[in-house]
């Protein structure tokens, strides 16, 4: 797809197919017709792949490498949480972090020692807000049938949402074999945003849990949720070296529900800076248009 300078007929057809499948992910009774827009591309983006979707008008506002599957790191945890919620496992059930939940290698640090007992809801809260890897693995391990069944459910859920490029091999995102395209991740974000617990946990600023005799304070990995000028409804960050810095969110900008997907960004602050660039670009564009531009021909 092009990068915001007007869509060709072929590219517009691709957008139409994408938005039709997206409408099913949203639970729409009939497919929404997308609008191909002629906005110039946001300036200065550093993410290797990006998608900006106006779900209010079923419009793709910006797209770069949006159909390309790539490692998604801890964005995986949104799918883990989604299938756990689908399984209707009680969030108040106490679970114990085990040695099996330990992972080794870059990005595998955890403050939850084996033997830590927390509720399923606490573990999901930490997995989504603080990207806690042992918490996410414990959710998968205690899924009915264990991690193998959880991963199977994740892949089945991806297919049900129309995520044709998505593939999962484990529940944390530490594996670079967990992949999806930005287009597919937008469907995951929209589905996750429908679940109140996922919305709340992912957008919390901080959370305390008791570990042994101590209270441990965890903080969000996404600094944007601490900003009062952002109206973020669901979000998730991710990082492993193969994926770069990643960020997905559903937010409200100029009274429109917007999904932003940013993958393979370099530098610790670049994904947040890109989100800010996109918001500034959108505010400038949308305030000058009372409705999306007419479809390109």
Phi, psi and omega in degrees: 000155183280182189249034168107007182258022182108136185263137172288169179301318179296316180293322179296323177299321178296320178296321179298316178298316180298313183292329177295314177293326179296322181297326176292322177297329179280349181083021181291147180285331177221149184300137175276144179268122183283162174246125175275122187256160184248029178289144172290157185290149173300143182270140170083012180294139182247002179278142182288337178213144184205151174214133174237118187238124174269099183285340177297322181244013181049050184240132171274110184274330179203143182210132175215118184054034188285343181260004186266124177285137179207165179302141185242001176050226189283001168302334175312322186298335174298318179291321177302312180296322182296315181286329175296318177293322178299326181285354178056039174283138185296130181286341181267006179284127178290136177232156179244129173291131184244171176299333179295337182277355178284138174237155182237152181114178183298132177088003186263009181300143177212148176262002181261103181286148173307137184101345177296131179248121178221163176283163177301321178297319176300315181296319178294321178303311182290324179295319184276320184279311186254004180056041182288116187288318179293326176297316180294319181293322178297324176298317178291320181295325182265006173293147179305116184097355176085191185299319181301316179292324178297314180296320176300319178294323179297315179291324177293320178295321177301315179296320181296329179275358182080023180275086190286339181260354188281143175209134182236143178237346178199166192267000186259326187100001179288341178270136177282001175275352170280111187226157173189160175271160174304322178301315180292322180294331176297325178292321177296316180299315180297318178294316181296326182292346178278350184258111185306319182296319180293319177302312183294309183298318186287337183252008176289148182275326181198159184204139180250139174227153177270124176239105186067235180265001185251152169260123179256132179260124177250149181236158179296149175271357182243105183295341182293332181289344178274355183269120183294343181275357175257140178246073185273128182265327175203148180204162171200136173259168176200150173200127156218162186300325182288336183260341188071191178278131184233151177205131172232149178199158164243127185219175178243123178229125181052045177063022176239141177278120188238133172255128178241128176236124179231120180236154173054052173266143180255149182091142186300324187256002189292320182296321177292318178297321177296319178299321178292320177299318180295317179298314180299318178298316181293317180300321178293320182284314187287329178290341178265001179226118179287341177212160179301148178298162178294154182298143177292151177233000000 
